[in-house]
Amino acid sequence: MRVSVIGGSTVPTPIESLAEDVGRLLAQRGHTVVCGGLGGVMEAACRGAKDAGGTTIGILPGEDRDEANEFVDLPIVTGLGHARNALVAMNGDAVIAIDGAGGTLSEIGYGSVFDRPIAGLKTQQVGALDGFKSCETPEEAVEFIEREA
C-alpha cells in the first residue's frame, strides 16, 4: 500500500532518525512511501525506504522536479505550495505523522477528511479525530496503519 509520511521540513536528529526508521520499516514490509518530497522528515523517511530497497513518491509544492530530495524516485510537481498538503494525504492509503507544526497539522486534517487511518509519532495530539492513534514506536505506527487501512 502507499503510506503518506508527513512531518516537519527542519527537524532535530532524533526525529530524523525516527522518520528514517519509519521509511525503512515501511519498505521492508512492501509499502511505498508518499511524502512532500523535500527535507526533514520527508527526506529521512525516503532515505530509510531507499536503504531497504523501497519506492518513494514526492509530491512537491513547486514546479521544478529538481527540488525533490535525492531519495525521491517519482517527483510530482504541483505548483500549489502548501495546498499540495491535501494531495500528500490523499495519495496514501494511510498516514504516519512524525513531529511537525502547522503544515503537518493540516495534512493530519486532510488525512481525516479523506478517511485515512493516521498514526502519530511525537506529533500533535488530535485524539478527537476519528482514525487517529498516538503511537510510541515506528513498529506500533506501521502495525496500526496496516490493520486499519
Buried (B, 14 or more C-beta within 10 A) or exposed (E): EBBBBBBBBEBEEEBBEBBBBBBBBBBBBEBBBBBBBBBBBBBBBBBBBBBBEBBBBBBBBBEEBEBBBEBBBBBBBBEBEEEBBBBBBBBBBBBBBBBBEEBBBBBBBBBBEBEBBBBBBBBBEBEEBEBBBBBEEBEEBBBBBBEBB
